[in-house]
Amino acid sequence: MVARRSVRKRVSQALVISNAMTGESMGRIGNLSVDGMMLITTHEVPDGCLYQVQFQLRDAQQQTHRMEVGIQCLWSEAARTEHSFWIGCKIVDISEEQQQVLDAWVERATETV
């Protein structure tokens, strides 16, 4: 397993994440940092896989921002629940504007993982 470089914040509401190329749901985000995320999925993902994904984040004014980022899957392991997996990912591509939205969200989030 790869060590985290940034503090991850627990996601309090369900953040569904989907494959931006196919529209297929990939699961949900369990926690999020300025440079990575942990996904909760129903299938294992091989280490090293790259995906263009999309999800929505709300800012401090409750305005919704559609985020589209490139991620690389670093590790995958079975979760406690049957047919569930935890997938650790790093963000490898994000626009400057979306990085600012993500940075502000992480700054506001209170529960550290």
C-alpha positions in Angstrom: 0.0 0.0 0.0 1.2 3.5 -0.8 1.5 6.1 2.0 -0.6 9.2 1.8 1.0 12.5 1.3 -1.9 14.8 2.1 -4.6 14.8 4.8 -7.8 13.1 3.6 -11.2 14.4 4.7 -14.2 12.1 5.2 -17.1 12.8 2.8 -20.2 13.4 4.8 -22.7 13.1 1.9 -22.8 10.5 -0.8 -20.5 11.6 -3.6 -21.1 9.3 -6.6 -18.2 9.1 -9.0 -18.6 8.0 -12.6 -16.3 7.2 -15.6 -16.3 10.4 -17.6 -15.7 8.5 -20.9 -18.5 5.9 -20.5 -20.9 7.5 -17.9 -20.8 4.3 -15.9 -21.0 4.7 -12.2 -17.7 3.6 -10.5 -19.1 3.8 -6.9 -18.7 6.6 -4.4 -16.0 8.6 -2.8 -15.1 7.6 0.8 -12.6 10.3 1.5 -10.9 13.1 -0.5 -7.7 15.2 -0.3 -6.2 17.9 -2.5 -4.3 15.2 -4.5 -6.2 12.0 -4.1 -9.2 10.0 -3.0 -10.4 6.7 -1.7 -13.2 5.1 -3.7 -15.7 2.5 -2.5 -16.6 0.3 -5.4 -18.3 -3.1 -6.1 -15.4 -4.4 -8.2 -11.6 -4.5 -7.8 -9.5 -2.2 -10.0 -6.0 -3.2 -11.0 -3.1 -1.1 -9.7 -1.9 1.5 -12.2 -5.2 1.9 -14.1 -6.0 5.5 -15.3 -9.5 6.9 -15.4 -11.1 10.2 -16.3 -13.8 10.6 -13.7 -16.5 13.1 -12.8 -18.3 13.9 -9.5 -19.9 17.0 -8.0 -18.7 19.1 -5.1 -20.6 21.9 -3.3 -18.7 25.1 -2.3 -19.3 27.2 0.8 -22.3 28.9 -0.8 -23.8 25.4 -1.6 -23.2 26.0 -5.3 -22.6 22.7 -7.2 -19.4 22.3 -9.2 -19.0 19.5 -11.8 -15.5 18.1 -11.3 -13.7 16.2 -14.0 -10.3 14.8 -13.0 -7.8 12.2 -14.1 -6.9 9.6 -11.5 -4.5 6.7 -11.2 -5.4 3.8 -9.0 -2.6 3.0 -6.6 -4.1 0.1 -4.6 -7.2 -2.0 -4.1 -8.3 -4.2 -1.3 -11.5 -6.0 -0.2 -13.7 -4.0 2.2 -15.5 -5.5 5.2 -18.8 -5.6 3.3 -19.2 -8.5 0.8 -18.6 -7.4 -2.9 -17.1 -4.1 -1.9 -13.6 -2.8 -2.4 -11.6 0.2 -1.3 -9.5 1.8 -4.1 -6.8 4.3 -3.3 -6.2 6.9 -6.1 -4.1 9.9 -6.8 -5.2 12.8 -8.9 -3.0 13.1 -12.0 -4.9 15.7 -14.0 -7.1 18.6 -12.8 -7.7 22.1 -14.1 -6.5 25.0 -12.0 -10.1 26.2 -11.4 -11.2 22.8 -10.2 -8.1 22.5 -8.0 -9.2 25.7 -6.3 -12.7 24.3 -5.7 -11.2 21.0 -4.3 -8.7 22.9 -2.1 -11.5 25.0 -0.6 -13.7 21.9 0.0 -10.8 20.1 1.8 -10.1 23.2 3.8 -13.8 23.4 4.9 -14.3 19.7 5.6 -13.9 19.0 9.3 -13.6 15.2 9.8 -10.0 14.0 9.1 -9.5 10.3 8.2 
